[in-house]
Every structure is written in structure tokens, then in C-alpha cells.
Amino acid sequence: MSLYLYSLSMFPGLYTLDELKQAVAADPQRWRPLVFTNGCFDLLHAGHVRYLQVARSLGRSLVVGLNSDHSVQIIKPQAAGLPPRPIVPEHQRAEVLAALRSVDGVVIFAETTASQLIAALQPDIYAKGGDYQLESLPEAAIVQAYGGHIELVQIEVPSSTSALVSRILAAKGG
């Protein structure tokens, strides 16, 4: 039996913010127009996949800002009767996202909003799900300040991790 050890650097598409900024600056033809989105992406489902495909179609590349485990715990506090979030650890969520054909880069961030990432990367297009409103997006002012465009993408398959977990628990009888 052999033990196969790996590091995150073995997975193409996973970046630190500095690495991503350098990659974009070194080869803007590959990256721009750059589309950026962000979220928890805890249990990846068809709604996520379709959303990411549409977001990617808006530009030349798609970068996903992934909430760290700590920021997910703040954004989605444990609800009564449900397991604590995230269910899937950040590095595994990042690996799965980076493996998707529609995703060109993933960067994990610790803040509760993607404002710092957006300010640093200045994506041409900031995409969010159609369940958001422009007025309620904390990142909107930053995108608008540098002249970026915000695109609200309709989600074709209404689903959520919380709903999936609730269905599993209901089927289990707990």
C-alpha cells in the first residue's frame, strides 16, 4: 500500500491573491475580460454548475473567490438541528471548483465579503446569482468605483446546501 501525499500547488487553478494578481498582470490576453464571482460553494450542485457556466460565458476567464471555513461560519451560523457549516473543508471545496471546466482560477478569502479581492483584482465583470439585488451587494460600490460591470445571473436550478442537508436529515428521520 502506498500513501500518496499532495499539496494544493498540485492542483492547477488554485491561487493565492498575490499569485493570481501576478498571473493576470503577466498575461492579460489570457485573463481579460475577467469575470469574478464569490461564494461558499459548500455542497456543489447543478445550480452552482450552471451559474458558473453562465458567469464564465460573460468574459474570457472566470475567477471564483471562495469563502474560507471561518468566513462561512460567520456568514452561515449553525441553525438548530443542522450541522455546522461548512460541511466540506475549504481546500476540498477549492479543489472541486478548480476542476470545473468553467473555472479558470480559485482564491480562498477570509473576509465575509469579497470587497478586498475585488479591489485588488478589479475584474471587468462581477457576477452574482439572480437572487441578489444590486442595492444589497456589499461589493457593488467598489466595482462601480473603478468602472466595472455587475451582472446578476438567474439561477436555473433553485437549490441550496441548507435545503439539501434538510432533505437528508428529514429522510433519516432526524
N, C-alpha and C positions, 0 to 999 in steps of 0.2 A: 504494500500500500504506500503510495506516495502522497505527500502533503504539498499542495500547490498554494504558495503564498502569492499574493498580488498586492499591488498598491493602486491607488486611484490614478496615478500617472499612466497606468497601463490602458486606461480607457480613453480613447480619443473623444474629444468634445467636452471634457471636464476641465474647467479653468479656475484659477484664482482671478480676482478682478484685475490685478496687475498683468497677469499673463494674457487675459482677454484684451485689455487695452492695447498691449503691445502687438498682438496678432492683428487687430483691426487697423492700427496705425501702419503696420508693415505691409498690409495687403488690402487696401480699401476696395479694390475691384472685386475681391472675393466676398467682402462683407457688406458693402453698402449698395443699395439702401438696406440698412439693418433694422430688423423688426425685433422688438423686445417685449416679452411678457413675463409675468411672475406669478407665483402661487405656491401652494403646499404640495400639490400632486401626490397625496398620500397613498391612496389605492387607485392606481391608474385605471381608467375605464374608457369606454368608447366615446363618451362626451369629451374627455380630455384629448384623446387622439384626434378626433375630428376638429376640435377647436385649434389644436396645434397645427394641423394641416392647413386650415384656412389662414391662420396667422402667418405661416411660412409663405403662403402664396402672395402676401402683400408686399414682399421685398425679395432681396437676393439671399438673405440669411435670417435665421431665427435664433435668438439667444433667449434662454429661459433663466430667469432669476428664481432660484429655489429657496424657499424659506428654510432656515436651519431648524433643527429639532427644537431648540429653545424658543425661537420666534413662533413656531407652530403652537407650542404650549401656551404662549401668551395670547395669540390670536384665537385659538380654539380651546378654551379651558374645558376641563373634563366635565361632561354632563352626567347627571345622575343615571346610573345603570349602564353607562357606556365606558369602554376602555379609554385610557388617556391617549391623547394624540401627540405626535403622530404614531401611527401603527407601524409604519415602515421607517427605519432609520434613514437619516438624510443622505448618507453616502450610497445606500441602495436605491433610494428614490432618484438620486442624481445619475447613477449608472443606467437605470432603466430609461430615463428621459434622454440621456445622451445616445442611447442605442436606437432611438426612433429616427427614421429617415428624414422626418421634417425638422429635426432639431440639429442646429449646427454647433451650438455651444450651451453649456450649463455652468452657472456660477452660483454657489451657495452664499446666502447673505444672512446675517444675524439680526438685522433690524426688523421691526414689524411692518415697515413699508419699504418699497424698492426705491425710494427717493434718492438715496445716496448712489446707488448703482446707476440710475438713470442720469443723474447729474454727471457722473464720471464717464459713462459710455455715450451719452447723447444720441440715442437711437433715432433714426429717421421717423420710425413709426412705433408707437406704444400701443400694443393690443391688449384688450381685456375682454372678458366674457360679456355678452349682451345683457346679463343680469345686473351689471353695474350701470350707474348713471355718471355722466361726466362730472356733475356737481359733487358727487360723493367720492371721487377718486382723489386720494391724498397726493398722488404723483402728478396730477393734471397740470397744476401751476408750473411745475418745473419743466415739463415737456413744452408747454406753451411759451415759456420764457425764452427758450433757445430756438423756437420756431419749428419744433417737431409736430407731428400729426398724431392724433389719438384715434384709434379705430375700435369700436365696440362690436365684437363678433358674436352673432347669435349662436347659441349652443343648440345643436340639433337633437342631442340625446340628453334630456334633463335627468341628471343623476348626480349623486354626491356620495362621498365616502361615508358621511354620517348616515345617510339613508341605507347604504349597503350594509353597514355594521348593524343598524337596527333590524334589517330584514334577517340577517344571520342570527342575531340574538332571539328574535321572535320565533324563528324556525326551531331553534334549540330549546325554546321554552323558558328563556331567561331573559 
